[in-house]
Amino acid sequence: MEKCRNNRLSLADSYALALSKRVGGILLTTDSELAKSKEARVRHFEV
């Protein structure tokens, strides 16, 4: 479902986002597009 909502995310990113929402965790990422998501708690690390 996440992939349908945001076509800028890869399938792997969509899966990680959905899993993070499901378990109530924080998604750690270096991907700036994924960090823009407001659907889950996301922590962005700049590289």
N, C-alpha and C positions, 0 to 999 in steps of 0.2 A: 504494500500500500504506500509506503514511503516513496518508492521510486515513482509512483504515479503522481504524487503531490509535487515533487521537485525533480524536474528532468535534468538539472545541472549536476546531480549527484550520481556517482557510479553505483553499480549494483552492490558492491561491497560496502560502500559508505552508507547506503540505504539500509542494508542489513544491520550494520553496527548501530545506526541511529535507532532502528526499531527495537533492537535487543536492549539498548540502554534505557529506552522508555519502558520496556516491559519489566525489567528488573529494578527500575528506579535508581539506576547508577549514573555516574558522571562519565561522559564520553571524552576521552583525552585524544586530541588530534593536532596535527600540524597543517591540516587542510583548511584554508581560509573559507572556502565555500561551505564546508560542513559546519564550521564554527558559527556561521550566520543563522543556523537553524534555531528557531524559537520553540521547537516541539519537545526538546529534551534539554537536560543540563549538559552543556558542552564546555570543555576547557580547552582553549586554543594555546598552543605553544609555538611561538615564532622561531623559525630556524634560519 
